[in-house]
Amino acid sequence: MYKTLRNRTEKAILDYQMIRPGDRILVGVSGGSDSLALLKFLKDGFIHVTNDFFLIAVHIDLGFKEDGGKLSENLERLFQEMNVEYRIVKTKISNKAFSGDAKKNPCFICSQYRRKTMYETAHENQCNKIAYGHHKDDIIETLLINIMFGRKIEAMYPVQKIFKGKMHIIRPFFYIEEALIKELALEYQFPQFPRLCPADGTTRRQKIKSIIQRLQSEEKNANIRQNIFRSLFRVNIDFTSLHNG
């Protein structure tokens, strides 16, 4: 499993030129299997991709009172065991996401503040790349979320330019399904941390995931997820000329 995922990760990195010699890469680590797997691959190094890059793991502590900082403490021990440079950034984002009117869409508020904090941390550590563990299923689900709730056809990019190209977001797991990462996590006995967010299991992403699963169960011969993913590379109708027409 490790070799298969490493090969797919390398292919994505090479296809989209995600990593270049001398890059300073910040890896966003939430504590989930996806980000832990990505950190492991980047720390272990590659065969066909340059290993001439600086690596730093960053965890944004959202400040959930129920946790009491235990997740950060556990991740700090893990980073030390892996012998990887790291930063634990303490915040009160959870208070902002679940207070007042913000409760109507806590995921949006939370993601905004997390993204801002990650950018600031990358800047402070002179990083030009931010690597996230978003996988193929995340790409697929984000596309449908944007269509159904955002009124736009847009998904996560494998490489995303920010701050006029001074920094880039990269997603090395662009070709990898969530199920395979979970298998790897079991094989390597990644630590399992409790889910702290009160909105977990009730998000729009979870609803989209359930819709896809239901469609797949009803259409046994159709590879629903793969079809959605492939559609990203087959956008051949231009409706822009019809806007307000």
N, C-alpha and C positions, 0 to 999 in steps of 0.2 A: 504493500500500500504506500509506504513512504516513497519508494522509487517512482511509482506512478504519479503521485502528487507532485513530487519534485520536478519531474519531467514536464508536467503540464504548467507548473509555475514558471519554469525556465522558458517554456514556449511563449507564454504570455509576456514575460519580461522582454524577450528578444523581438517578438512580433511588434510590440509597441514601444520598444527602446526605453523601458522604464528606468533602468539603472545604468549609469555611466561611471567610468573611473573617477574617483575623487568625490562622489556624491556624499552628502551628509543626510542620512535617512532617519527620520523619526518614525517609530512604529507605535501607533495608537493601540494600547492594550486595555481592553475592558475587563478582562478576566474570563471571557467566553472562549470556547474551543477554537473559534476562527482566528482570533487575534493571537492566541497562544501558539497555534500552529504556524502562523505567519512568522512570528518572532523566532520560532525554532528553525524554520527553513533559512531565514536570513542570517541567523547566528551560525548555523552549520556550514553555510556556504554552498556554492553551486559548482557545476562541472563546466557548463558552456557559457555562463554569465560571469562577468567580472566580479571578483570578491574584494576589489579595491574600493571600499566604501566604509564610512563611519556609521555606526549604528547606536541609536539610543532608544530605549523603551520608555514610553510615557503613559502613565495612568492618571486619568482625571477623576479624582474622588468627588462624587456628586454631593456628598454630605448627608446621606440618608441616616437619620438618627438611630433607626433600628439596627443598623450595621455597627455603629460605634467605631468605625475606622478599621474593622477587622479585615475587610477585603484588601485594603491598602497594605496592611501589615503582612498579610499572606503573600500578596504579589511582590512586596519588597523582598521577602525571604526567597521567593522563587527567582527573582532577578539576580539576587546575590549568588544563588546556587548555579545559575546559568552563566555567571561571570559576565553580565552585560551591563553597560552603563544605563542608568535609569533616572527618571524623575517622577515623584509622586506629587501631583498638584492638588492641593486641598481647595475645595470650593463649597459654595452653598447653593449650587444650581438647583438642587431638589426643592428647596424652599421657593425659589422663583417659579419653577415649573408647576408647582401644585398649590399656588396661592391665588386667591381671588379669581378673576376672569381667566387667568392662565390655565385653570383646571379644564377649560373647554377643549384645549388642545395642548396638553402638557408635552407631548412628544416634539412638537414644533419648537416650543420655547426651550426645551432641554437641548435639542440638537443645535439650536442657534448659539446658545451659551457654550456648549461643549466645543463647537467648531471654532468659536472666537478664542477660547482658552487654548485650544490646540495650536492655532495659528500663532498666538503670542508666544507659546512655549517653543515652537519651532524657530521663531525669529530670535528668541533669547539664546538658543543653542546653535545658531548659525546653520540651521538645517534647510536644505533646498528641496527636499522631498519629504512628503508625509505619506506613509504606507498604512493602508487600512486592510483588514481581513475580510472585506466584502467579497462574497463568492457569487457564483453564477446565479444561484437562486435569489440572492439579494438584487441582482441586476434585473431579473425577470419581474420580481414583485414590485420593484420601484417603478418600472415602466407602467405597470397596471395602476399603481397608486396615483401616478401623475396623470394618467388618462382619466381615471374615474373621479379623482378628487381635486386635481390641480388644473384640469382642462388644458393639458399640454401633452405632447408626445415627446417624452424625454426620459432617459435612464441614466444610471451612473456610468461615467466614462472610465475606460481602463487607465487613461492618463488625462488628468484635468489641470489645465493651466490656471493659476491664480496669481493675483497681484502682478498682472501684466507679464507673466512668465518668470518672475523672480522666484517663484516657488511652484511645485507641482504636487498634486495628489496622485498616488499610484495605487492600483489594485491588482497585485500579482496573482490573486486567486480568481481572476476573471473567467477562466475556463473550468473551474472546479465546482462540482455540486456539493451542497451542504452535507448530504448523506456520507460522502467520502471523507469529509473532514471529521465527522462524528466517529467514523470507523477508526481513523488515525488516532483520535483522542482516546479511544478505548484501548487501542493497541499500545500506546505509549503512556497510558494511565495519567492523562492530564488531570490536574486537580479540578474538582467540580465545586464551584462557588455558588452560594444561594443567589437567586434572582431577587433584587431589592426593590425594583420599580413597582409601585402599586398598579400601574397600567399594564404590566406584563400579562399577556394572554388576551387582552381586549383591544389591542391596537389595530389600526387599519391594515398594517402589514399582516397581522395574524388573520384578519378577515379575508384578505386576498389569498393568503396561503391556503385557507380552508376552501375557498372557491375553486382554486386550481386542483386541489386534491379531489373535490367532489366531481369536477368535470372529468378528471382522469379516471376515476372509478366508473363513470358512466360511459366513457369512450376508451375501452380497453386497448384498441389498436392504434390510438393516436398518442403520440408523444407530446402532450400539451406543453410542458415546460420547454422542451427543445424547440418546438415550433415557435413559441413566443420569442425565445432567444434569437433564433435565426431571422425572425422578422426585422430585427434591428439592423441587419445587413442588407435588407431588401426593401427599403423605403423608396418606392418608385412612382408615387403619385404626389403631385404638387398642388395642394389645395390653397396655397397662399394667394394665388391670383383670384380665387373665388371669395376672399374675405370681404365682407360688406358688399358683395356683388349682388 
